[in-house]
Amino acid sequence: MMSTAAPLTTAFAEAIIGSDPRRDLAAMEAARTAVIDFLACAIAGARDRTTGILAAAVGAVLPGDAILIGSARRTDPLVAAVVNGYAGHVLDYDDVHASVRGHPTTVIVPALLALSAERQFSAETLLASYVVGLEAMARLGLSLGSKHYENGFHATATLGTIGAAAAICHLTGASVQETAVALGVAATQSSGLRLQFGYDVKPYHAGMVARSGLLSARLATAGFGGAPDFLDNPVGFHSAYSFGAERPSAVTDNWGGPWQIVAPGLTLKAYPCCTASHPVASLGIDLNREGLRADAIETITFTYPPGADAALVVSKPTNGIEARFSPEYVFAAALIDGALRLDHFDDQPVQPALMALAERASRRHDQNAARMSSDPNTRFVILDITLKDGGTITRRFDGLPGLTDPLEKFRNATAEDSAFTDIPSLVRSMSSRADLHRLVALLSQDAIKNHI
C-alpha cells in the first residue's frame, strides 16, 4: 500500500485504475468520434515530408510489431509512438480540449496503439483507457490554472506524458503503487515550450510525450523505482508548474461525473491551423460569402480577452507552417479564398496576395474582459473592419467553431483513398480483439511508401 503521506497522488492513481467508462455510452461514443478524427489527421500527417524525416531520425527501421500509420512497415513500439503522435499533430488539425488547453488524442491514442503490438486487448478496452487518459490529462490541466500555459509551457506536452501514462496503466491493470510511480516518472519528463510553435518541434512534442508516457508505465510496472508522490511533494508537479495558480482538488473532485470527454468535451477542428485562430477563420469565410472583397478593406482589428491569443505567436509568417499561428494570415486566407485548406499551411512561402491583406490587420486586448481560462465562456474575438469608402463592419464570435461529425474531414484528409474507406464505420462499431486487429491492419497499409 502507498503511504498516507501522498493522499492526492494515491487518490489520482486509484481513480485512474478504478475507472470503467465503458458503462457511459456518451463517453464511449465521444471516444469513437475522437479516434476517427485523430486517424484522419494522422493518415494525412503521415504524408508530410517532416514525418519521414522524423521516422528516419528516430530509427523507424528498428525491428518490431508496432504499426506506423499509413505504412506497411512495422517497428519498435516506442518508435511507433513517436512517429504516430507526430503525424497526428503535424498538420495542427487534431482535436483540442479546453481543460487541457491542448491536444489530448494525438498523445494518448498513439501510445495505446503502440502497446497493441505487445499485448492482446479489445477495441473497447482501448477506447475506455483513452477516456481515462484524457480525464487524467484534463484534470491536471484544470488543477494547474492558466499561468502554466501563459508562462510558456505547451500543455499538450507537459500534461500529455502523464495522460498517456495514465491510459497505459489503466489498460494494463497496473497497481495503485505502480500507477503512482508511473505518473511520477511521466511528470519528471513533462516538458515542451510554446516558443516552438511554428516549427517542426511543436508536433514533435506530441510524439515525444506519447513515447514518454508509454515508457513511464513500462518502467513502473517492471519495478523501476520513482517518487510516488508527484502531486503531494512540496517540490512536486504543482510547485514546479502552476506558478501559484494551482487548484489541487480539481485533480479528483467529481472524477468522471461527467467524463471530461463529454463535458466540456473535445473540439474537433474544422480548419488545419491553431485553434485560437478558428473564430477569425469562420468570420472570414462568412464575410466572403457576403461578398466582401479584400481590396475594399482599409484596416482590420481583432480584439481578444487577455490571454486568448497566447498561442498565436506569429503576425507576419513567411511560410504556411508559421501561418498556422497567425490570425492575420488565417483571416486573409479565409476571406480571399472562402475556405481554409491544407495547402494554405504547407511549408511553401506564403502567398503575397494573402499577406497584403494580413498586413492590414492588428490585435488588441479588452482589459475589462475576463482573462481567458478553461471556461469556454471566456473566449471571444471581436472583428472591426474599416473600409476604404469610410464604412465599417463589426462582427463577434464567442467560443470556438468545431465539427460534430468528422466523416467528411476524414474523407478529405485521406484524399478518399480506398485503402482507408472502411475505417470510420469500423471505429463506430468496434468492440472485440478481432476488431482492433482489423483496424491495425487497415492503418498499416502501404499508402505512403515514398514518405516513410
RODO-2510 file (C-alpha; in nm, 4 decimals, decimal comma):
residues 452
     n   res          X          Y          Z
     1     m     0,0000     0,0000     0,0000
     2     m     0,1051     0,3579    -0,0568
     3     s     0,1949     0,5880     0,2250
     4     t    -0,0775     0,8223     0,3511
     5     a     0,1829     1,0967     0,3020
     6     a     0,0646     1,1119    -0,0605
     7     p    -0,3142     1,1286    -0,0371
     8     l    -0,3738     1,3240    -0,3604
     9     t    -0,1381     1,1144    -0,5725
    10     t    -0,2926     0,7995    -0,4250
    11     a    -0,6454     0,9214    -0,4945
    12     f    -0,5469     1,0142    -0,8511
    13     a    -0,3929     0,6702    -0,9114
    14     e    -0,6967     0,4976    -0,7590
    15     a    -0,9320     0,6962    -0,9804
    16     i    -0,7333     0,6020    -1,2895
    17     i    -0,7190     0,2318    -1,2088
    18     g    -1,0726     0,2033    -1,0699
    19     s    -1,2495     0,3746    -1,3609
    20     d    -1,4775     0,1924    -1,6042
    21     p    -1,6073     0,4375    -1,8653
    22     r    -1,7478     0,1503    -2,0702
    23     r    -2,0658     0,1979    -1,8682
    24     d    -2,1072     0,5500    -2,0052
    25     l    -2,2468     0,5342    -2,3579
    26     a    -2,1940     0,9068    -2,4205
    27     a    -1,8267     0,8847    -2,3225
    28     m    -1,7643     0,5809    -2,5397
    29     e    -1,9428     0,7342    -2,8377
    30     a    -1,7376     1,0527    -2,7981
    31     a    -1,4238     0,8396    -2,7850
    32     r    -1,5122     0,6702    -3,1141
    33     t    -1,5685     1,0082    -3,2791
    34     a    -1,2370     1,1357    -3,1454
    35     v    -1,0478     0,8330    -3,2768
    36     i    -1,1942     0,8804    -3,6261
    37     d    -1,0885     1,2451    -3,6175
    38     f    -0,7384     1,1578    -3,4956
    39     l    -0,6906     0,8934    -3,7639
    40     a    -0,7914     1,1440    -4,0330
    41     c    -0,5206     1,3774    -3,9068
    42     a    -0,2586     1,1052    -3,8653
    43     i    -0,3118     0,9499    -4,2091
    44     a    -0,2831     1,2924    -4,3703
    45     g     0,0088     1,3827    -4,1452
    46     a     0,1913     1,0609    -4,2317
    47     r     0,2297     1,2027    -4,5828
    48     d     0,4052     1,5146    -4,4549
    49     r     0,7697     1,5478    -4,5541
    50     t     0,8809     1,6076    -4,1962
    51     t     0,7141     1,2900    -4,0717
    52     g     0,9524     1,0986    -4,2956
    53     i     1,2464     1,2953    -4,1574
    54     l     1,1441     1,2151    -3,8011
    55     a     1,0826     0,8475    -3,8771
    56     a     1,4321     0,8113    -4,0194
    57     a     1,5924     1,0046    -3,7337
    58     v     1,4302     0,8034    -3,4534
    59     g     1,5032     0,4682    -3,6161
    60     a     1,1828     0,3504    -3,7821
    61     v     1,3915     0,0728    -3,9372
    62     l     1,4230    -0,0900    -3,5941
    63     p     1,2505    -0,4282    -3,5801
    64     g     0,9194    -0,4667    -3,4027
    65     d     0,5489    -0,5337    -3,4468
    66     a     0,4075    -0,1848    -3,3906
    67     i     0,2465    -0,0088    -3,6857
    68     l     0,3387     0,3175    -3,8482
    69     i     0,0065     0,4643    -3,9552
    70     g    -0,0184     0,4671    -4,3343
    71     s     0,2788     0,2395    -4,3895
    72     a     0,3279    -0,1355    -4,4214
    73     r     0,6464    -0,1065    -4,2209
    74     r     0,6452    -0,2328    -3,8604
    75     t     0,8799    -0,1038    -3,5950
    76     d     0,9575    -0,0855    -3,2242
    77     p     0,6588     0,0343    -3,0145
    78     l     0,8436     0,3312    -2,8658
    79     v     0,9453     0,4459    -3,2126
    80     a     0,5893     0,3980    -3,3394
    81     a     0,4514     0,6102    -3,0561
    82     v     0,6821     0,8976    -3,1512
    83     v     0,6100     0,8855    -3,5234
    84     n     0,2337     0,8344    -3,4968
    85     g     0,1979     1,1054    -3,2333
    86     y     0,3895     1,3432    -3,4576
    87     a     0,1840     1,2504    -3,7633
    88     g    -0,1364     1,3193    -3,5732
    89     h    -0,0274     1,6707    -3,4788
    90     v     0,1980     1,7839    -3,7638
    91     l    -0,0850     1,9495    -3,9570
    92     d    -0,2324     2,1108    -3,6426
    93     y    -0,5657     1,9650    -3,7500
    94     d    -0,6258     1,7430    -3,4462
    95     d    -0,8721     1,7960    -3,1623
    96     v    -0,8335     2,0232    -2,8618
    97     h    -0,9767     2,0224    -2,5116
    98     a    -1,0445     2,3369    -2,3112
    99     s    -0,9410     2,1873    -1,9759
   100     v    -0,6098     2,0757    -2,1216
   101     r    -0,5620     2,3848    -2,3364
   102     g    -0,4033     2,1432    -2,5751
   103     h    -0,4370     1,8283    -2,7827
   104     p    -0,5043     1,5055    -2,5920
   105     t    -0,5926     1,2437    -2,8521
   106     t    -0,2742     1,2646    -3,0594
   107     v    -0,0782     1,1898    -2,7431
   108     i    -0,2865     0,9106    -2,5902
   109     v    -0,4043     0,7009    -2,8862
   110     p    -0,0550     0,6519    -3,0376
   111     a     0,0687     0,5174    -2,7033
   112     l    -0,2232     0,2739    -2,6825
   113     l    -0,1824     0,1622    -3,0440
   114     a     0,1870     0,1008    -2,9815
   115     l     0,1014    -0,1167    -2,6817
   116     s    -0,1279    -0,3277    -2,9006
   117     a     0,1870    -0,4702    -3,0591
   118     e     0,2860    -0,6174    -2,7228
   119     r    -0,0435    -0,7092    -2,5563
   120     q    -0,3736    -0,8543    -2,6665
   121     f    -0,6707    -0,6385    -2,5714
   122     s    -1,0024    -0,5404    -2,7194
   123     a    -1,1008    -0,2307    -2,9117
   124     e    -1,3483    -0,1456    -2,6353
   125     t    -1,0686    -0,1618    -2,3787
   126     l    -0,8552     0,0730    -2,5873
   127     l    -1,1424     0,3229    -2,6087
   128     a    -1,2065     0,3057    -2,2337
   129     s    -0,8397     0,3590    -2,1490
   130     y    -0,8299     0,6527    -2,3868
   131     v    -1,1233     0,8127    -2,1990
   132     v    -0,9386     0,7640    -1,8688
   133     g    -0,6129     0,9066    -2,0049
   134     l    -0,7957     1,2116    -2,1346
   135     e    -0,9680     1,2541    -1,7975
   136     a    -0,6325     1,2475    -1,6198
   137     m    -0,4785     1,4958    -1,8624
   138     a    -0,7757     1,7328    -1,8424
   139     r    -0,7996     1,7182    -1,4610
   140     l    -0,4337     1,8106    -1,4307
   141     g    -0,4906     2,0974    -1,6719
   142     l    -0,7729     2,2297    -1,4559
   143     s    -0,5601     2,1943    -1,1449
   144     l    -0,2685     2,3981    -1,2836
   145     g    -0,4600     2,7139    -1,3730
   146     s    -0,3859     2,9475    -1,6635
   147     k    -0,0355     3,0664    -1,5744
   148     h     0,1234     2,7368    -1,6764
   149     y     0,0368     2,7907    -2,0419
   150     e     0,0749     3,1672    -2,0437
   151     n     0,4233     3,1495    -1,8940
   152     g     0,5424     2,9466    -2,1911
   153     f     0,4641     2,5791    -2,1422
   154     h     0,2924     2,3771    -2,4158
   155     a     0,0286     2,1878    -2,2198
   156     t    -0,0049     1,9157    -2,4845
   157     a     0,3484     1,8160    -2,3926
   158     t     0,3614     1,8810    -2,0199
   159     l     0,0291     1,7130    -1,9456
   160     g     0,0356     1,4641    -2,2304
   161     t     0,3087     1,2439    -2,0936
   162     i     0,1030     1,1949    -1,7755
   163     g    -0,2206     1,1385    -1,9680
   164     a    -0,0553     0,8750    -2,1848
   165     a     0,0969     0,7017    -1,8809
   166     a    -0,2431     0,7027    -1,7089
   167     a    -0,4078     0,5425    -2,0125
   168     i    -0,1441     0,2694    -2,0304
   169     c    -0,1675     0,1961    -1,6569
   170     h    -0,5451     0,1689    -1,6835
   171     l    -0,5240    -0,0620    -1,9813
   172     t    -0,2629    -0,2913    -1,8280
   173     g    -0,4296    -0,3091    -1,4861
   174     a    -0,1297    -0,1681    -1,3020
   175     s    -0,1481    -0,1480    -0,9236
   176     v    -0,2102     0,1814    -0,7446
   177     q     0,1528     0,1891    -0,6331
   178     e     0,2801     0,1199    -0,9846
   179     t     0,0475     0,3814    -1,1284
   180     a     0,1615     0,6470    -0,8810
   181     v     0,5241     0,5784    -0,9710
   182     a     0,4442     0,5765    -1,3441
   183     l     0,2738     0,9144    -1,3139
   184     g     0,5769     1,0497    -1,1320
   185     v     0,8144     0,9125    -1,3941
   186     a     0,5961     1,0771    -1,6567
   187     a     0,5834     1,4051    -1,4640
   188     t     0,9615     1,4244    -1,4435
   189     q     0,9619     1,4129    -1,8250
   190     s     0,6969     1,6864    -1,8586
   191     s     0,8455     1,9412    -2,0945
   192     g     0,7654     2,1420    -2,4035
   193     l     0,7791     2,5165    -2,4678
   194     r     0,5434     2,7291    -2,6743
   195     l     0,8427     2,9025    -2,8294
   196     q     0,8467     2,6041    -3,0688
   197     f     0,5118     2,6988    -3,2232
   198     g     0,5598     2,7392    -3,5958
   199     y     0,8470     2,4895    -3,6054
   200     d     0,8669     2,1144    -3,6594
   201     v     0,9391     2,0728    -3,2887
   202     k     0,5826     2,1666    -3,1935
   203     p     0,4281     1,8440    -3,3330
   204     y     0,7345     1,6562    -3,2104
   205     h     0,6097     1,7391    -2,8601
   206     a     0,3094     1,5109    -2,9213
   207     g     0,5211     1,2186    -3,0359
   208     m     0,7811     1,2790    -2,7673
   209     v     0,5305     1,2514    -2,4851
   210     a     0,3357     0,9601    -2,6351
   211     r     0,6630     0,7709    -2,6173
   212     s     0,7437     0,9017    -2,2695
   213     g     0,4038     0,8033    -2,1320
   214     l     0,4356     0,4511    -2,2674
   215     l     0,7894     0,4180    -2,1354
   216     s     0,6920     0,5553    -1,7927
   217     a     0,4249     0,2905    -1,7469
   218     r     0,6587     0,0193    -1,8720
   219     l     0,9279     0,1196    -1,6226
   220     a     0,6961     0,1398    -1,3234
   221     t     0,5282    -0,1943    -1,3872
   222     a     0,8705    -0,3547    -1,4345
   223     g     0,9726    -0,2498    -1,0833
   224     f     1,1656     0,0668    -1,1680
   225     g     1,1739     0,2988    -0,8688
   226     g     1,0443     0,6545    -0,8579
   227     a     0,8794     0,9077    -0,6300
   228     p     0,5192     0,8006    -0,5556
   229     d     0,4005     1,1488    -0,4535
   230     f     0,4377     1,3782    -0,7527
   231     l     0,1211     1,5725    -0,6624
   232     d     0,1847     1,5925    -0,2869
   233     n     0,5564     1,6576    -0,2636
   234     p     0,6477     2,0152    -0,1632
   235     v     0,8654     2,0340    -0,4743
   236     g     0,6235     1,8356    -0,6896
   237     f     0,4248     1,8993    -1,0031
   238     h     0,2107     2,1889    -0,8856
   239     s     0,5009     2,3640    -0,7168
   240     a     0,7062     2,3486    -1,0357
   241     y     0,4418     2,4212    -1,2976
   242     s     0,1473     2,6207    -1,1612
   243     f     0,3167     2,9497    -1,0631
   244     g     0,0881     2,9841    -0,7632
   245     a    -0,2384     2,9333    -0,9539
   246     e    -0,2952     2,5693    -0,8614
   247     r    -0,6251     2,4126    -0,7538
   248     p    -0,5141     2,0634    -0,6444
   249     s    -0,8653     1,9444    -0,5609
   250     a    -0,9592     1,9681    -0,9301
   251     v    -0,7484     1,6571    -0,9938
   252     t    -1,0031     1,4198    -0,8419
   253     d    -1,3188     1,6108    -0,7441
   254     n    -1,6225     1,4569    -0,9167
   255     w    -1,3963     1,2373    -1,1290
   256     g    -1,5852     1,1118    -1,4324
   257     g    -1,9040     1,2925    -1,3374
   258     p    -1,9354     1,3692    -1,6208
   259     w    -1,6301     1,2497    -1,8074
   260     q    -1,4235     1,5339    -1,9494
   261     i    -1,4650     1,3863    -2,2983
   262     v    -1,8396     1,4521    -2,2598
   263     a    -1,8349     1,7894    -2,0815
   264     p    -1,6846     2,0238    -2,1747
   265     g    -1,5911     1,7741    -2,4470
   266     l    -1,3470     1,7893    -2,7332
   267     t    -1,3439     2,0467    -3,0098
   268     l    -1,2861     1,8738    -3,3428
   269     k    -1,1121     2,1158    -3,5737
   270     a    -1,2808     2,2387    -3,8878
   271     y    -0,9622     2,4117    -4,0066
   272     p    -0,5990     2,2870    -4,0221
   273     c    -0,4439     2,5600    -3,8088
   274     c    -0,4104     2,6727    -3,4475
   275     t    -0,7417     2,6566    -3,2643
   276     a    -0,7164     3,0107    -3,1347
   277     s    -0,7359     3,1370    -3,4940
   278     h    -1,0550     2,9469    -3,5765
   279     p    -1,3029     3,2183    -3,4757
   280     v    -1,1475     3,4674    -3,7198
   281     a    -1,1412     3,1915    -3,9827
   282     s    -1,5154     3,1447    -3,9510
   283     l    -1,5724     3,5193    -3,9624
   284     g    -1,3581     3,5473    -4,2746
   285     i    -1,5460     3,2694    -4,4535
   286     d    -1,8789     3,4268    -4,3585
   287     l    -1,7715     3,7658    -4,4959
   288     n    -1,6506     3,6041    -4,8168
   289     r    -1,9981     3,4556    -4,8616
   290     e    -2,1437     3,8014    -4,8009
   291     g    -1,9337     3,9347    -5,0884
   292     l    -1,6705     4,1407    -4,9027
   293     r    -1,3609     4,1905    -5,1172
   294     a    -1,0078     4,2330    -4,9857
   295     d    -0,9464     4,5436    -5,1943
   296     a    -1,2336     4,7196    -5,0151
   297     i    -1,0623     4,6914    -4,6750
   298     e    -0,8516     4,9655    -4,5187
   299     t    -0,7765     4,8160    -4,1735
   300     i    -0,8658     4,5110    -3,9655
   301     t    -0,8586     4,4883    -3,5847
   302     f    -0,9014     4,1751    -3,3751
   303     t    -0,9983     4,2272    -3,0103
   304     y    -0,9316     3,9389    -2,7717
   305     p    -0,9777     3,8913    -2,3990
   306     p    -0,6438     3,8897    -2,2129
   307     g    -0,4512     3,5691    -2,2807
   308     a    -0,6737     3,4457    -2,5639
   309     d    -0,4135     3,4872    -2,8372
   310     a    -0,1223     3,3443    -2,6379
   311     a    -0,0824     3,0613    -2,8886
   312     l    -0,0951     3,2957    -3,1875
   313     v     0,2727     3,3755    -3,1781
   314     v     0,3155     3,4847    -3,5416
   315     s     0,1919     3,8058    -3,7034
   316     k     0,3957     3,8057    -4,0243
   317     p     0,4514     3,4451    -4,1328
   318     t     0,6967     3,3577    -4,4058
   319     n     0,5616     3,0095    -4,4774
   320     g     0,2454     2,8095    -4,4240
   321     i     0,3717     2,6333    -4,1128
   322     e     0,4275     2,9636    -3,9351
   323     a     0,0932     3,0825    -4,0758
   324     r    -0,0932     2,8239    -3,8677
   325     f    -0,0284     3,0537    -3,5715
   326     s    -0,1158     3,3845    -3,7370
   327     p    -0,4764     3,5089    -3,7124
   328     e    -0,3866     3,7845    -3,9555
   329     y    -0,2974     3,5315    -4,2252
   330     v    -0,5817     3,2937    -4,1349
   331     f    -0,8394     3,5687    -4,1717
   332     a    -0,6876     3,6839    -4,5013
   333     a    -0,6894     3,3326    -4,6471
   334     a    -1,0438     3,2677    -4,5269
   335     l    -1,1772     3,5957    -4,6666
   336     i    -0,9987     3,5827    -5,0021
   337     d    -1,0357     3,2102    -5,0768
   338     g    -1,3579     3,1433    -4,8868
   339     a    -1,2104     2,8312    -4,7276
   340     l    -0,9051     2,7031    -4,5429
   341     r    -0,7246     2,4082    -4,6982
   342     l    -0,4225     2,2019    -4,6050
   343     d    -0,2221     2,3731    -4,8792
   344     h    -0,2711     2,7090    -4,7073
   345     f    -0,0486     2,5757    -4,4295
   346     d     0,2241     2,3773    -4,6032
   347     d     0,5960     2,4557    -4,5929
   348     q     0,5846     2,6780    -4,9015
   349     p     0,6218     3,0583    -4,8866
   350     v     0,3020     3,2429    -4,8043
   351     q     0,1129     3,3935    -5,0965
   352     p     0,1823     3,7667    -5,1434
   353     a    -0,1860     3,8422    -5,2082
   354     l    -0,2810     3,6934    -4,8726
   355     m    -0,0048     3,8740    -4,6881
   356     a    -0,1026     4,2036    -4,8479
   357     l    -0,4331     4,1794    -4,6613
   358     a    -0,2848     4,0226    -4,3474
   359     e    -0,0514     4,3196    -4,3077
   360     r    -0,3529     4,5485    -4,2690
   361     a    -0,4572     4,3609    -3,9528
   362     s    -0,3663     4,4310    -3,5919
   363     r    -0,4639     4,2996    -3,2494
   364     r    -0,5710     4,4484    -2,9200
   365     h    -0,6959     4,3164    -2,5852
   366     d    -1,0056     4,4122    -2,3921
   367     q    -0,8591     4,4613    -2,0463
   368     n    -1,2089     4,4836    -1,8982
   369     a    -1,2943     4,1317    -2,0118
   370     a    -1,2354     3,8220    -1,8016
   371     r    -0,8987     3,6626    -1,8697
   372     m    -0,9351     3,3599    -2,0954
   373     s    -0,9409     3,0361    -1,8977
   374     s    -1,0592     2,6778    -1,9328
   375     d    -1,4141     2,8154    -1,9216
   376     p    -1,5238     2,8405    -2,2888
   377     n    -1,7375     3,1413    -2,1970
   378     t    -1,4207     3,3486    -2,1547
   379     r    -1,3194     3,3010    -2,5193
   380     f    -1,4279     3,5542    -2,7824
   381     v    -1,2951     3,7682    -3,0638
   382     i    -1,4365     4,0936    -3,1978
   383     l    -1,3574     4,1842    -3,5580
   384     d    -1,3622     4,5508    -3,6608
   385     i    -1,3063     4,6384    -4,0266
   386     t    -1,2661     4,9864    -4,1655
   387     l    -1,3496     5,0104    -4,5332
   388     k    -1,1798     5,2378    -4,7855
   389     d    -1,5117     5,4096    -4,8538
   390     g    -1,5390     5,5089    -4,4874
   391     g    -1,7817     5,2343    -4,3859
   392     t    -1,7253     4,9889    -4,1014
   393     i    -1,8047     4,6253    -4,0288
   394     t    -1,8146     4,4696    -3,6818
   395     r    -1,8551     4,1021    -3,6049
   396     r    -1,8182     3,8985    -3,2847
   397     f    -1,7530     3,5271    -3,2372
   398     d    -1,7913     3,3620    -2,8956
   399     g    -1,6402     3,0246    -2,8142
   400     l    -1,4920     2,8017    -3,0836
   401     p    -1,6281     2,6603    -3,4079
   402     g    -1,5982     2,2853    -3,4444
   403     l    -1,7257     1,9678    -3,6077
   404     t    -1,9774     1,7241    -3,4666
   405     d    -1,9092     1,4574    -3,7290
   406     p    -1,5566     1,4169    -3,8712
   407     l    -1,6570     1,1853    -4,1572
   408     e    -1,6218     1,4447    -4,4330
   409     k    -1,2967     1,5611    -4,2763
   410     f    -1,1756     1,2003    -4,2813
   411     r    -1,2586     1,1662    -4,6492
   412     n    -1,0832     1,4901    -4,7382
   413     a    -0,7785     1,4271    -4,5202
   414     t    -0,7273     1,0788    -4,6638
   415     a    -0,7945     1,2004    -5,0203
   416     e    -1,0734     0,9387    -5,0278
   417     d    -0,8078     0,6684    -5,0545
   418     s    -0,9951     0,3395    -5,0840
   419     a    -0,7389     0,1757    -4,8550
   420     f    -0,8881     0,3662    -4,5615
   421     t    -1,2563     0,3883    -4,6585
   422     d    -1,3776     0,1309    -4,4073
   423     i    -1,2042     0,2821    -4,1043
   424     p    -1,4784     0,5211    -3,9822
   425     s    -1,7531     0,2579    -3,9853
   426     l    -1,5222     0,0098    -3,8149
   427     v    -1,4319     0,2538    -3,5371
   428     r    -1,8010     0,3332    -3,4836
   429     s    -1,8770    -0,0313    -3,4068
   430     m    -1,5503    -0,1937    -3,2974
   431     s    -1,5529    -0,3845    -2,9710
   432     s    -1,3506    -0,7070    -2,9799
   433     r    -0,9854    -0,8006    -3,0149
   434     a    -1,0567    -0,9037    -3,3702
   435     d    -1,1976    -0,5582    -3,4434
   436     l    -0,8838    -0,3902    -3,3125
   437     h    -0,6693    -0,6289    -3,5130
   438     r    -0,8641    -0,5338    -3,8260
   439     l    -0,8209    -0,1626    -3,7540
   440     v    -0,4477    -0,2080    -3,7130
   441     a    -0,4346    -0,3945    -4,0441
   442     l    -0,6211    -0,1165    -4,2245
   443     l    -0,3943     0,1503    -4,0783
   444     s    -0,0777    -0,0327    -4,1764
   445     q    -0,1377    -0,0423    -4,5490
   446     d     0,1480     0,0963    -4,7543
   447     a    -0,0268     0,4062    -4,8863
   448     i     0,2668     0,6430    -4,8319
   449     k     0,5719     0,4357    -4,9227
   450     n     0,7515     0,7407    -5,0600
   451     h     0,7408     0,9149    -4,7237
   452     i     0,8190     0,6516    -4,4595
***
